[in-house]
Amino acid sequence: MEKNIYKPWRKIPDDIKFEDLPPCPLSISDKGSIGNTGEWRTFRPVINKDKCTKCMSCWAYCPEGVIYLDDNDELCIDYTYCKGCLICFHECPVNAIEKVREEI
């Protein structure tokens, strides 16, 4: 069985109503919900760990849910399922994500 590398969602306390939560661009997707899509990419997003502030914008905007924190609290991308849409690249406020052309 594959090791689950994704952090679990935190439960919202029962006394907080949905209307009280701040608006956020969060989509809750399943890893690889339509299968192995990593071969579709023309460009791959690469996180520059020196520039990354761990603001989690890339994680919040990733439509495939393939950005995660590893055991060392470093942001990583699961390239097996990353389609290369580069939304993370465009949304990173500190330009810590580079787009690198895939090799054939």
N, C-alpha and C positions, 0 to 999 in steps of 0.2 A: 504494500500500500504506500502511496506517495505521501511524503511528509508535508503537512500543512505549514507553509511558510508565511501565511498571511495572519496578521493580528486580528483577533476577534473584535467585533463591534462592542462598544461600551453601552450598557443598558442605560436608557434615560430614566431617571428616578420617576416613580409613579406620581409624585405630586406636581410634576411639570407637565403642562398641557402643550400640545403640538403648536398652538398659536403663540406660545411664549418663546419658542425657539427662534434664533436668528435665521434669516433667509440664507441659504447656502446653495451653491451649484453642485450638490452632491448627487451622484447617481450610484445606485447600489447594483453593481453587476457581478456576475459570477465569473471566476477565472475560466477562460476558454469556453465560454458559453456556446460558441458555435464550432468548437474544435481547434485544432492546431492551425493558427493563422500567421505564424511567424514568417512563413515563406512568401507572404504577399508584399513585404516591405521593399521599397526602393531606398529609403533612408531609415537608419536606426537612431533613436534618441540615446545619447550617452550622457550620464550625469557626471559633472565635474565636481568631485567630492570636496575640493578645496573652496569652490565658490558657493556650494549649496548651503543654505541657511536652515534647511529642514522645515520650511514653512508649510510643506505638505500641499501646496497648490497643485503640483503635478499629480499627486495621488488623488486629490479631490476631483480633478477634471478628467482623469483617464477613463475613457468610456469602457475599457475592457477590464479594469480593476487589476492590472498587472504590475503596478508599482507598489512596493511594500518595504517595510523596515526589516532588515535582517537581525540576527541575534546581537550584533554590535550597534544597533540603532542607526545603521547606514541605509540610505534609500537605494533600492535596487529595482531593476526592471526584469521581468520574466520574458525573455525574448522568444520563448516558444509560442507565446500567445500574443505578443505585441504586434499590431498590424502596421506600425510606423505611421500613424496618422499625424504625429507630431503636435497634437494638441498640448501636450506637456511642454514641449519646446516653446510654443507660442505663449503659454500662460505663465511660465516661470518669471517671477518679478526681478530676479537678479541675473538672468541669462546664464544659469548654471547648467543648462542642458544644451548639448551640441547636437547637430544632425550630421551623421556620418553616412556616406553612401555605402550601401551594401555591395560586397564583392560577389561576382558571379561564379 
